[in-house]
């Protein structure tokens, strides 16, 4: 098949690409980000253990439904692709930071409160389906905080697009420390007759910190220049066009990612949701290396010539495949620890985690290939087609596996769905003329990890 044409935004002449990082620079940046993420994971693990042990599966299910599952779905339905659009556009034209930031804020406020208002008004109609088990008070808090959550995504995208990976990582450590501390304080020190429902206090504290985080990120971004300038008409048109494609594809992505959780909650209840969510949350933590690598390479992939960008993405893909194998072995080894760490109520979680982990590891590696389409080619329509094309299969598979095999069937369906998406990106990437072939893509070579080996030697020598 003929390769698809390369498309770039119709914007004014672009500035010269940023200077290429020194040898090992990407590895150093990615290693720093990985260290920051490890800190974040540790903090969230502490909060998760306290949450699971003191609230049990049902309490955990109620908490994550409001703070993670429902809010993530509403963000996916109402973001208009602003986060990734901000990341790509500022990576290509850093001088337009003020216009891009202003446009992102407009979208966050307008789309966030519009989606939140619609959700509150729809609550009576969806009480027994989408909002099953959800309290109106919790939904009101989620809806009010939605624009602030959307802004966090836009600000993160801007920091990554500007190459400020370390600043973004430092903020994430601070933010997660506050969130985990809030969970520990509420459950260990504020429980009792005066606080009969700790879940509500946890929901309030979670979204309170979301709101407080927004001005902190504004201050961080202000280090890079002015943040407020009315965007010109051309930028608005390009930004919204790109964002709409990302958003439309993201809707399918969010539905496929959240459908399993909504299905478990509606069909089996809050306690099974707490058990299943713990498995998927821990599997999602395997994305540490993938997220670090994509953040570190994103601005370079956007600016590099096509062949160089493709080779960078292919090399990252192979590295993540190797890391995935190691992570899978480690995942199997920790299965016996789940009932010990989280409580006997979560015994089933261990093997659910391993099942979902298989799909997550493949998906992690495919992030590098997706980045080539959205960042370098500026082709958000490609992930859009993948997401919508696979959605009917994923929904039908999850529903059928739930009926046939219960919560284990849902985990298997989720893993297959993640794997199918990964294979789609592998095929689409390998068939292009300027990218490595499928054989080259999966052929592991010494050069793929030389920078990491050199970095490790320097660190050991320094120590």
N, C-alpha and C positions, 0 to 999 in steps of 0.2 A: 504494500500500500504506500501511496505517496506520503511523505512527511508533511505534517501540518506547518503552515507558515508561522514564522516568529512575529509576534505582535507586541508592540510597545505603546504606552500611552502617547497621545498626540500632545505633548507638552513642549514648552520652550526648550532650546538647546540645553543639553544636560552638562553639568560640570564634569571635570575629569574624574575618572574613577579614583577611589581612595587608594593610597599606596598599599602595595601588597604586604601582608604581614611578614615579619621575619621568620626564618625557619623555626618551627616549633611554636610560633605565635598563636596559631589557632588551637593547638593542643594545650598551651598554657592557659588561654582564655577559657577553653572548654573545661579544663581541669579545675580552674577556679569556680566556674559555675557549677560543676558537679559537686565540689566540696560544699558550696552554699546549699545546693539541693539536698545533699546528705544531711546537713544540719536541719533543714526544713522537714525532711522526712522523719528524722529523729524526734523533733518537736511534735509533729503531728501524730507519731506513733505513741508518744507519752499521753497526749490528749485522748487518742483513740482507745488506749488501754483503760484509762480512767473512766472514760465514757461507757465502754462496753461492760466493764466489771460492775460499775455502780448503777447503771440503768438497765443492763440486760439487753437481750436482742430486741425486745419490743420498744424500749426507750430509745435505743440507738436508731431503730427504724424510723421512729417519729422525728427524731432530730435531723437525720440526714435527708429525709424526704423534703423538709422545709428548706434547709440550708444548702443543700447540694443538688438534689434531683430536680425538684420543681424550679428552683431559681435558675439552674443551668438551662433547663428547657425554655423558660421565659426569655433568658438572655439570647439563646439561639434563635428564637422566633422574632425578637425585636431589635437585633443589633445592626441590621443592614450591612453587615460585613465591615463595620467601622474599624475594628481592631486590626485585622490583617491589612486592610486598605491603608490605614495610617502607617503601618510598618513598611509596606512596599513603597509607598509614595515618598516617605521621608528618607528612606534608604537611597532612592534615586535622586531626590532633590532636597538635600538637607537645608538649603537656604529658605525653603518654603515652610519651615517648621511652624511658624506662627499661624499661617493660613490653614495648614493641615490640622493643627491642634484646635483652632477655633471651630472648624467644620466638624471635627470629632465631638466636641462638647455640644454643639447644636444637636447632632444626631442622638447623643446619649440622653439629653434632657427630653427631646421630643419623643423619640421612640420608646424610651424607658417608661416614662409616666403614661404614655398612651397604652402600652402593653400592660402595665400594672393596673390602670383603670379598667381596661377590658376584662382582665382576670377577676377583679373584685366584682364587677357587674355580672360576670358569667358564673360566679360561685354557686348560686342556687341551682342553676341548670346542670352543673358538672360535679355537684357534691358527691354523687355516688359513682363517679367514673374517674375522670382525671384527678379530681381533688379528694378522692376517697381517703378518709381518715384525717384530712387536713382541717385544722381549726381556722375559722374566719380571722381571728386575731393574728395568727401566724401569716396568713395570706396577705393581710393588710401591711404587715411589716415587710414582707418580701417585696410587695409591689412598690412601697415607698422607697425602698433602698435600691430598686432596680437600676435607675440612672447612674447611681454611684458605682454599682458593680460593672456596668457597661463602661464607665470611664476608666476603671482600673484596667480593663482589657485594652482600651485605646492607649492609655499611658504606657502600659507594658510594651505594646507594639511600637510606640514611638521610641522608647529607650533601646529596644532591640534594633530597630531600623537605624538609629544613630550610632550603633556599635557600643552603647553603654551597657554591656552585659554585666559588668561588675556592679554598677550602681543598681541595676534592676535586681540582681541577686542579693545585694545587701539589704535592699528594701524588703524583699521577700522574707529574709530571715527575721527581720524586725516584726513584720506583719504576722508571720506564723507564730512567733514567740508570744505575741499578744493574744492571738486566738487560742493557742493551747493553754496559756496561763489563765484565760477566762474560763475555759472548761474545768480546769483543775480547781480554781477558786470557787466556782459555783457549786461543783459537786462535792468538794471536800469541806468547805467552810460555810456555805450558805444554804445547806439543806436542813430541813426540819419542819416543824409545824407551821412556822411563819411563811415557808415557801413550799406549798404542797405540790407544785408542778415545776420541777427543775427544768424540764424541757423548754417551757416558755421562757424562762430566764436565759437559757442557753441561746435560744433563737434571738432574743433581744440583744444579748451581748455580741453575738456573731455579726449581725447586721449593723449594730452600733459602731463596731470597729471598721466595717466596710465604709461607712459614711465618713469616719474620721480619717481613713487612709487617703481619701481623694485629695484634700488640700496638701498633704505631705508629698504626694506625687506631683502636684502642680509646682511645688517648690523645687523638687528635684529636676523637673524638666526646664525650669527657668534658668538653670545653670548653663543651658545650651543656647540661650538667646530669648528674644521676645516670644510670647506665646499667644498674643491676641492681635489678629489682623483679619479684616473681612476677606474671605477667600474670593478670588476672582471667578468669573462665570465659567471659564474653561476648566479650571481646577475642580469646581463643584461638579460639573458634568462628568469629567473623567473619574473623579473619586466615587461619585454615586453609581456610575455605570459599573466600575470594577467591583464596588462594594455589593451592589445588588446581585451580581453573579456569585460572589462568595457567599452572600447571605442565602440565596436560593438553594445553592448546593449545601450550605450549612444546615438548613432546615432538615433536609433528608438525613444528614449526618447526626444531628441532635436527636431526631426521632428514633433512628436506628440504635443510637447509643443509650437512650433513656427508656426505650420501649420495654426492655427486659425488666427494668426496675419498677416501672409503673405496672407491668403485668404481674410481677411477683407481689407487689403491694395490694393490688386490687383482687387478685385471685387467691392469694395465700395469707395475706395480712402483714402487719407491721413487724412481727417477730421474725418470720422468714425473710422479710426484706432486710432486717438488720443483719442476719446471718449471711445472706447473699451479698449485700453491699460491702461487708467487711472483706469478702473474697475479691470483689472487683476493685475495691479501693487499693488493696495491697498489690494486686496485679498491675494496676495503673502506675504504681511507684516504679515499675521496671522501666518506665520511659525516661528515667533520669539521664542516662547517657545520650539518648536520642534528642531530648530537648536541649541539652547543653550543646551538643554538636551543631544542631540547626541554628540555635541562637548565635553561636560564634561564627558560623559561616554565612549567615543570611545576607548581610550587606555585601560580602565579597561575591556571593553567587549572583546577586542582583546586577552587579557592575561588571563582572568578568565576561570575556568573549564566550560564545556558546560552547565551544569544545572544552575550554578550561572549566566552565561552570558544570558541564556534564560530568567531566572527570572527577571534580570535587565531590559531586553528589554520589557518584558511583563508588568512590573510595569510602565515603562515609557509610554508605549502605553496607559494604562488605565488613567494615569495622563493627557495625551494629549487629550483623549476623553472628560474628564471633562472640561478641559480648552477650548476645542472646543465648547462645549455647551454654555459656558459663552460668548465666542467671537461671536458666531452666534447671540445671543440676542443683544449684543452690535452693531453688524454690521447692524441689522435691524433698530436699534435706530438712527444711524447716516445717514441713507438714505436722509432725508430732508436737510442735511447740504451740500451735494455735489454742488447744484447750488449756494448756498450762498458763499461757500468757493472758488470754482473753476470758477464760472461764469455760467450764464444761459445756455450757449452752452453745458454744461455738465450735464444737468438735467437728461438725460437718463442713465447716468453712475451709479447712485445710485442703481437701481434695478438690473442692470447688475452685479454690484459688489456683491450683495447678492446671486445671482444665482451661480456665480463662486465660492463664498466663501464656499458654501456647499461642493463642491468637494475638495477644498484646505484643509479644516479642516480634512477631512478623510485622505487625502494624508499626512498631517502633522503627524498624529498619526502613520501611517504606516511606516514612516521613521525609527522608532525604530526597526521595524521588519526587514526592509531591511538591517539595520546596522548589524544585527546578521548574515545574509548570507554573506555580503561582508567583514565585519571586523573579526568576530570570525571564521566562517567556511572557509573563503577565497574562497567563491564560487560566483564569479562575473557572472558565467554562469546562475545563477538563475534569477537575474534581467534582464539579456540579454533575456532569454526565455520569461519572462513576457512582456517586452517592445515590442519585435518583434511580439509576439503572439497577442497582443492587437492592434498593430498599424493599420492593415487594417480596423478593426472595427472603430477605432477612426477617421481615415481619412474619411471613407465613411459617418460616422455619422455627422461629421462637415460639409462636403460638402452638404449633404442632408438637414441638418437643416438650412444652410445658404440660400439655394434655397427656402425652405418652409417658413422660419420665419425671414429671415434677420439677423441683428446683435444680436437680442435676441436669435435666434436659435443657433447661434455660441456659445453664453454664456452657453446655456443649454447643448450643446454637449461637451463643455470643462469641465463642472462640472461632467457630466456622465463619461467622459474619466478618470478624476482624481479619481473618486470613484471606477471605475472598476479596476484600478491599485491597489488601496488600498485593495479592497476585495481579489484580487489575492494574495497579500502578507499575508493577514490575514489567508487565507486558507492554503497556503504553510507552514507558520510558525506553525499553530496549528496542522497540521497532522504529524509533526515529533515526534519521540519517546521521545526525551529528552526535549521537550518544553511543556509548559502548554497547555492543551486542549482548544478548542474554548470556552467552558463554563468558564473555569478558566481565560482565556485571557480577557474576557469582564466583569467578575465579579468584580465590584469595591469594595475595602475593605479599612478599616481605615489605615492599614499599608502602603498603597500606598502613602499616603500624610503625614505620621507622621513626616518625616524629614523636610518637608516644614513648617508644623505647629510649630515644635520646633524652626526652624530658625526664623520664624516670631516672636515668643515669645521672643527669645533672642534679636532680633533687637529692639522690643518695650521696653524691659526691659532696654537695653542699652541707649535708647533715654530718 
